[in-house]
């Protein structure tokens, strides 16, 4: 399996990447360029505040890029990840001398030496946006999860921690201090696995990553195992000290509120020689894919329990979190309705599920809208679920309880047409060059 930097080098060699030629600031300017070029990988070694530092962004901003990295087709990604979730395997443990991420160590952490971006005008500070936190519990083992972090000092960050597995690990540690590792610049299999938040507590996400593609890990002095090919690994301590975190742009491209969150002390910074810093633009395509795509296999697996599910696309227009199109091979008239219910189980934050047949392109909004227009009647084929637990990311949900209303649309054609034709007409394939 190629490393993060090998893939970046590959994109640079074939001309896929945009290289910035002139000096640029890590405050607002670089993020502005990443925004304009969203969907294209961008690299610079001319950050004004960090001479010599290399920064890359938009690396995984399309499914085609992710599929290329993993050596499969775009339509194979969901099933490939689903199999990895169902069949985790232990990554290869390598010695410290064979772990590039330990090539260099800064014993006294100074975060100002890193090109940590200040993304948008209303942000609370410089932010880690692509950081994965790895925690360890004596009984449960390791847990890997994404957490944004705002810089508040040379060796201090404040981390946004939801009430999920990492919070449970902190509680089990007595709620005072928890030793962790922070990973930046990791391969896509590790990033996707770390975003599978529905994995049961006690499942080490590096085992999911290894089943997605081979992963090598190295053990730190604190016993935590980290990707050996990563660009940066920071040894850190999550404390019980609290500090305001935010504002910061969320997955929905809207600003999240300021909250009192835990302070993280950075103890050591390990990195490769000439490390590449991965800057993930909040609310943009790379953020959306890394967060939303790992939910597609959990929907596929759940819908697969009630009917044959052939594809899932969590759509960018739905913030890659709140809306999904689910493709099924319909065998029974109620398969569409069953698939709706299963999709909401497969992804608890899902707000809208559209179920379509196998002849519909789930990656084409026009194709999906055509299915809704020609195969759905609102009084029969729309399911409304009120007073549901929603997502904290949804600005329209109740701000205190996150209660929301969910909608499912069965846009599948009936098995018996009743005189109607629900199939789109086909055309003869021709080579237009013969006639022009």
C-alpha positions in Angstrom: 0.0 0.0 0.0 1.4 3.4 -0.9 2.0 6.0 1.7 0.4 9.5 1.8 3.5 11.1 0.4 3.8 8.5 -2.4 0.3 9.3 -3.5 1.0 13.0 -3.4 4.2 12.4 -5.4 2.2 10.5 -7.9 -0.3 13.3 -8.4 2.6 15.7 -8.7 4.3 13.6 -11.4 1.3 13.1 -13.6 0.3 16.8 -13.5 -2.9 16.3 -11.6 -1.8 18.5 -8.8 -1.8 22.3 -8.8 1.5 23.7 -7.4 1.6 27.2 -6.0 4.5 29.2 -7.3 4.4 32.4 -5.1 4.6 32.9 -1.3 1.2 32.6 0.5 0.1 33.1 4.0 -1.3 30.3 6.2 -3.8 32.9 7.5 -6.8 33.0 5.2 -4.9 33.0 1.9 -4.1 29.3 1.5 -7.6 28.3 2.6 -9.0 30.7 0.0 -7.0 29.1 -2.7 -8.1 25.6 -1.6 -11.7 26.8 -1.7 -11.4 28.1 -5.2 -9.6 24.9 -6.4 -11.9 22.5 -4.4 -11.7 19.2 -6.2 -8.1 19.7 -7.3 -5.1 18.7 -5.1 -3.0 21.8 -4.2 0.5 21.9 -2.9 2.8 24.7 -1.7 6.3 24.9 -0.1 6.1 28.7 0.1 4.1 29.4 3.3 5.2 32.8 4.5 5.0 32.0 8.2 6.6 28.5 7.9 9.7 28.6 5.6 10.4 25.3 4.0 7.2 23.7 5.2 5.2 21.6 2.6 1.4 21.8 2.8 -1.0 19.9 0.6 -4.8 20.0 0.5 -7.8 18.7 -1.4 -5.9 15.4 -1.6 -9.0 13.2 -1.3 -11.6 15.7 -2.6 -13.2 13.3 -5.1 -14.2 9.7 -5.0 -12.2 9.1 -8.1 -9.0 10.2 -6.2 -9.9 7.9 -3.3 -10.6 5.0 -5.7 -7.3 5.6 -7.5 -5.4 5.5 -4.2 -7.1 2.2 -3.2 -6.8 0.7 -6.7 -10.5 0.1 -7.4 -13.4 1.6 -9.3 -15.5 4.4 -7.8 -18.6 2.2 -7.6 -16.7 -0.4 -5.7 -15.7 1.8 -2.8 -18.8 1.3 -0.6 -18.7 -2.5 -0.8 -15.0 -2.5 -0.3 -15.3 -0.5 2.9 -18.3 -2.6 4.0 -16.2 -5.7 3.8 -13.4 -4.1 5.7 -15.8 -3.1 8.5 -17.2 -6.7 8.6 -13.8 -8.4 8.5 -11.1 -6.4 10.4 -7.6 -7.7 10.5 -4.4 -6.9 12.5 -2.0 -4.5 10.8 1.7 -5.3 10.6 3.8 -4.1 13.5 7.2 -2.7 12.5 10.2 -1.7 14.6 11.0 1.9 15.3 13.9 1.9 12.8 11.5 0.9 10.0 8.9 3.6 10.8 9.5 6.8 8.7 7.2 8.8 11.0 9.9 8.4 13.8 12.8 9.7 11.6 12.8 13.0 13.5 11.6 13.9 17.0 11.1 17.4 18.5 11.4 16.7 22.3 10.1 20.2 23.2 6.9 20.7 21.2 6.5 24.0 19.4 3.3 24.2 17.4 4.4 27.4 15.8 6.9 25.4 13.7 4.0 23.7 12.0 2.0 25.4 9.2 -1.3 25.2 11.1 -3.9 27.1 9.0 -6.2 29.9 10.0 -9.0 29.0 7.6 -11.8 31.6 7.6 -12.3 35.1 8.9 -14.6 34.2 11.9 -12.5 31.2 13.1 -11.4 31.1 16.7 -7.7 30.4 15.8 -5.4 28.2 13.9 -6.8 24.7 13.5 -5.8 21.1 13.0 -8.5 19.9 10.6 -7.2 16.5 9.4 -6.0 15.2 12.8 -6.9 11.7 14.0 -6.7 11.0 17.7 -5.6 7.5 18.9 -6.4 6.6 22.5 -5.8 3.4 24.4 -7.7 1.7 27.2 -6.3 -1.3 29.1 -9.5 -3.3 28.5 -11.0 -1.9 25.4 -7.8 -1.4 23.4 -7.3 1.4 20.9 -9.8 3.9 19.4 -9.1 6.2 16.4 -11.3 9.2 15.7 -11.2 12.6 14.0 -11.2 15.7 16.2 -10.7 19.3 15.1 -8.3 21.2 17.4 -7.7 24.9 17.9 -4.3 26.2 18.8 -4.1 28.2 22.0 -0.4 28.2 22.7 3.0 26.8 21.6 2.2 23.4 23.1 -1.6 23.6 23.7 -4.6 22.9 21.6 -8.3 22.7 22.6 -10.2 19.8 21.0 -13.8 19.4 20.0 -14.8 16.1 21.6 -18.3 14.7 21.1 -20.0 12.3 23.5 -18.7 9.2 21.7 -15.9 6.7 22.1 -13.1 9.1 22.9 -15.2 10.7 25.7 -15.8 7.3 27.1 -12.1 6.6 27.1 -11.5 9.8 29.0 -14.2 8.9 31.5 -12.6 5.4 32.0 -9.3 7.1 32.7 -10.8 8.9 35.6 -11.7 12.1 33.6 -8.4 13.7 34.5 -5.7 12.9 31.9 -5.5 10.6 29.0 -2.4 10.0 26.9 -3.1 10.0 23.2 -1.4 10.2 19.8 -2.4 12.7 17.1 -1.8 11.7 13.5 -1.5 14.0 10.5 -0.7 13.0 7.0 -2.0 9.4 7.0 -3.0 7.0 4.2 -6.6 7.0 3.0 -7.4 3.6 4.5 -6.5 4.8 8.0 -8.5 8.1 7.5 -11.6 6.3 6.2 -11.5 3.7 9.0 -11.1 6.4 11.6 -14.2 8.1 10.4 -16.4 4.9 10.8 -17.9 6.2 14.1 -20.5 3.4 14.1 -17.7 0.8 14.8 -18.4 -0.7 18.2 -16.4 0.6 21.1 -13.3 -1.6 21.6 -12.9 -2.1 17.8 -9.5 -0.7 16.8 -10.0 1.2 13.6 -6.5 0.3 12.4 -7.8 -3.2 11.9 -10.5 -1.9 9.6 -7.9 0.2 7.8 -5.7 -2.9 7.3 -8.5 -4.9 5.8 -9.2 -2.0 3.4 -5.5 -1.9 2.4 -2.3 -3.2 4.1 -1.3 -0.9 7.0 2.0 -0.9 9.0 2.0 0.4 12.5 4.7 1.3 15.1 4.3 1.3 18.8 5.1 4.5 20.8 6.6 4.5 24.3 3.0 4.9 25.7 1.9 1.7 24.0 -0.2 3.4 21.3 0.2 2.0 17.8 0.3 4.6 15.0 0.6 4.4 11.2 4.3 4.0 10.5 4.1 5.8 7.2 2.3 8.9 8.5 3.9 12.4 8.1 3.4 13.6 11.7 2.6 11.9 15.0 2.2 14.0 18.1 2.4 12.5 21.6 -0.2 14.4 23.7 -2.2 14.5 26.9 -5.9 15.3 27.0 -6.4 17.2 30.3 -9.4 18.2 32.5 -8.6 21.9 31.9 -11.3 23.6 29.8 -11.1 26.4 27.3 -13.4 28.0 24.7 -13.2 26.3 21.3 -14.6 27.9 18.1 -16.1 29.3 16.1 -15.2 26.9 13.2 -16.9 25.9 9.9 -18.8 22.7 10.2 -19.6 20.0 7.6 -22.7 21.9 6.6 -20.5 25.0 5.6 -22.1 26.9 8.5 -20.3 28.1 11.6 -20.4 25.9 14.7 -20.9 27.6 18.1 -18.3 28.3 20.8 -18.1 25.6 23.5 -16.0 25.0 26.5 -13.8 22.0 25.6 -10.8 20.0 26.9 -7.3 21.4 26.6 -4.7 19.1 24.9 -1.0 19.4 25.9 1.4 18.5 23.1 4.4 16.7 24.6 6.5 15.6 21.6 6.3 15.9 17.8 7.5 13.1 15.7 7.7 13.5 11.9 9.3 12.3 8.7 12.2 14.1 7.1 10.8 17.0 5.1 7.2 16.2 6.3 4.1 17.0 4.3 1.3 18.8 6.3 -2.2 17.7 5.3 -4.6 20.7 5.5 -8.2 19.7 5.2 -10.5 22.5 4.2 -13.6 22.5 6.5 -16.9 22.1 4.8 -15.3 21.4 1.5 -15.4 18.2 -0.7 -12.5 16.5 1.1 -14.1 17.1 4.5 -17.4 15.9 3.2 -16.1 12.7 1.6 -13.9 11.7 4.6 -16.8 12.2 7.0 -19.8 11.0 4.9 -18.3 8.2 2.8 -17.7 5.8 5.7 -21.5 6.0 6.4 -22.3 4.5 3.0 -21.2 1.0 3.9 -23.1 1.1 7.2 -26.3 2.0 5.3 -25.5 -0.7 2.7 -25.0 -3.4 5.4 -28.3 -2.4 7.1 -30.4 -2.2 4.0 -28.9 -5.4 2.8 -30.6 -7.1 5.8 -34.1 -6.4 4.3 -33.5 -6.4 0.5 -30.6 -6.5 -2.0 -28.8 -3.2 -1.8 -26.6 -2.5 -4.8 -25.3 1.0 -4.0 -25.3 4.0 -1.6 -24.3 7.6 -2.3 -24.4 10.1 0.6 -24.7 13.3 -1.5 -22.6 16.4 -1.4 -25.7 18.6 -1.7 -27.0 17.0 1.5 -23.7 18.0 3.2 -22.4 14.5 2.7 -24.1 13.7 5.9 -27.9 14.3 5.9 -29.1 13.0 2.6 -28.5 9.6 0.9 -29.6 7.9 -2.3 -29.9 4.1 -1.9 -30.0 1.8 -4.9 -31.8 -1.6 -4.5 -32.6 -4.6 -6.7 -36.3 -4.7 -6.0 -37.9 -8.1 -5.6 -41.0 -7.3 -3.5 -43.4 -4.3 -3.6 -42.5 -3.3 -0.1 -38.7 -3.4 -0.5 -38.5 0.4 -1.1 -40.3 1.1 2.2 -38.2 -1.4 4.1 -35.1 0.1 2.6 -36.1 3.5 3.9 -36.4 2.3 7.5 -33.1 0.4 7.3 -31.2 3.4 5.9 -32.2 5.5 8.9 -30.9 2.7 11.2 -27.7 2.4 9.2 -26.9 6.1 9.6 -28.6 7.7 12.6 -28.0 11.3 11.5 -29.6 10.7 8.1 -32.4 13.1 7.4 -33.5 12.1 3.9 -33.3 8.7 2.1 -34.2 8.3 -1.5 -34.6 4.7 -2.7 -34.1 4.0 -6.4 -33.8 1.0 -8.8 -30.7 -0.4 -10.4 -31.2 1.5 -13.7 -30.8 4.9 -11.9 -27.3 6.5 -11.6 -27.1 7.3 -7.9 -24.2 9.8 -8.6 -26.3 11.8 -11.0 -28.8 14.3 -9.4 -30.7 14.5 -12.7 -31.1 10.7 -12.8 -32.3 10.6 -9.2 -34.7 13.5 -9.8 -36.0 11.7 -12.9 -36.8 8.7 -10.8 -38.7 10.8 -8.3 -40.6 12.6 -11.0 -41.7 9.5 -12.9 -41.9 6.8 -10.2 -43.1 8.4 -7.0 -46.5 9.6 -5.7 -46.2 11.8 -2.6 -49.3 10.4 -0.9 -48.2 6.8 -1.2 -44.4 6.8 -1.5 -43.2 9.4 1.0 -42.6 8.4 4.6 -42.5 11.2 7.2 -41.0 10.4 10.6 -41.5 13.2 13.2 -39.8 13.7 16.5 -36.6 11.8 15.5 -33.1 12.1 17.0 -31.2 14.1 14.4 -27.7 15.5 13.9 -26.0 18.3 15.8 -24.6 19.3 12.4 -28.1 20.2 11.2 -28.8 24.0 11.7 -32.6 23.4 11.3 -32.8 20.7 14.1 -33.8 21.6 17.6 -30.7 23.4 19.0 -31.0 21.7 22.4 -32.3 18.2 21.7 -31.3 17.9 18.0 -34.8 16.6 17.4 -35.8 16.6 13.7 -38.2 15.3 11.1 -37.0 12.7 8.6 -38.2 11.9 5.1 -38.0 8.8 3.0 -38.9 8.7 -0.7 -39.6 5.4 -2.4 -38.7 6.3 -6.1 -38.7 2.7 -7.3 -41.0 1.5 -10.1 -43.7 -1.0 -9.3 -43.0 -4.6 -10.1 -46.3 -4.7 -12.1 -46.6 -1.6 -14.3 -50.5 -1.4 -14.5 -50.4 -0.1 -18.0 -47.7 2.5 -17.3 -44.2 2.3 -18.7 -41.6 3.2 -16.1 -38.5 2.4 -18.2 -36.5 5.1 -19.9 -36.3 4.6 -23.7 -32.9 3.5 -25.1 -31.2 4.8 -28.3 -29.0 3.1 -30.8 -25.3 3.5 -30.1 -23.6 5.4 -32.9 -20.1 6.8 -33.6 -20.8 10.5 -34.3 -17.4 10.9 -35.9 -18.7 8.9 -38.9 -21.2 11.6 -39.7 -19.4 14.8 -38.9 
